[in-house]
Amino acid sequence: MNYGVKMAIHNKSHYNHALMALNKMRKLKQGTNDLFRSPDRVLICLNIMDCCDFMKTIPDESVQLICIDPPYNLELAGWDIYDNYIEWAAKWLDEAYRVLSKNGNCVIFGGIQFRDVKSGDLIDIIHHVRNKTKFKLINTIIWRYKNGMSAHRYFANRHEEVIWLAKSNDYYFDLDAVREPYSEKDLEAALKDKRLNPENTMKGKNPTNVWEINRLNGNSKERVGHPTQKPIEIIDRFVKALSYPGSVVLDFFAGSGTVGRVCLAEGRHCLMCDSDKASIVYFNKHIELMRELGQTVEYEPVQDTEDFFNKYKKVCSDER
């Protein structure tokens, strides 16, 4: 089943083999989030349970974007200890592929700085993905930040990696939603560059796969208490670029609940689960912070995935 998930629409400035066929079939000039209507109230489901058990309740090809920050097996707490990390990760990677729509995307935060084989290194995940799954590796994003821990036995780390996987080559990608504005001087120079499309240049520049976004300080106003909380800005970019308003986003390592917060702000329905009950506290803290900022916090809480997709089907049918 593919509950109302629309066909992938690709931006003209990001060429791939399906672009011409899609434009011919749909006669669409440009793939942007503006083509989709945000729901009046998004559906949000947050369950406390094992990620694999949670995912088994999700229908095939029903999710547009998976955005996860899995445990790294660094033994930070009980939820971060695995004897055979890849054997465990393989279970949720298989489920992730199953639940993604044909044009769906999967984002996995991680790192390549870990020394031991047993760790949750993205190198091991990439090796497994390429050799044991049908996922396509589209990009490795380098998240660069200025603030971090000092070091004396190695060069101090100032970046993390994030991999973007897609279920097929017909993945959804909206570059226009995340373009960065040029400075007046750079825009003038870019418009003189004959290699660039002037129409796209006026919209802004591609943010590239190196993102300079600072980590959250201990006293950051975004902080809700989770030790590995990611900045709203980086989650927001993924949600805007790799999903569309009214689609379903899944985070089965909900942690701080930041993905749910971004989905609420950007008009995406969101499924979340975590093994730690504190995730409910963290997500509610996000809602409080949004209220303080005067942001919309109206959403429909849903108890389980069955109820979620029943309501989602109704939303999709009402929009037709």
Buried (B, 14 or more C-beta within 10 A) or exposed (E): EEBBBBBBBBBBBBEBEBBEEBBEEEEBEBBBBEBBEEBEBBBBBBBBEBBBEBBEBBBEBBBBBBBBBBBBBBEEEEEBEBEEBBEBBBBBBEBBBBBBBBBBBBBBBBBBBBEEEBBBBBEBBBEBBEEEBEBBEBBEBBBEBEEEEEEEEEEEEEBBBBBBBBBBEBBBBBBBBBBEEBEEEEBEEBEEEEEEEEEBBEBBBEBEEEBEBBBBEEEEEBBBEBEBBBBBEBBBBBBBBBBBBBBBBBBBBBBBBBBBBBBBBBBBBBBBBBBBEBBBBBBEBBBEBBEEEEEEBEBBEBEBBEBBBEBBBEBBEEEE
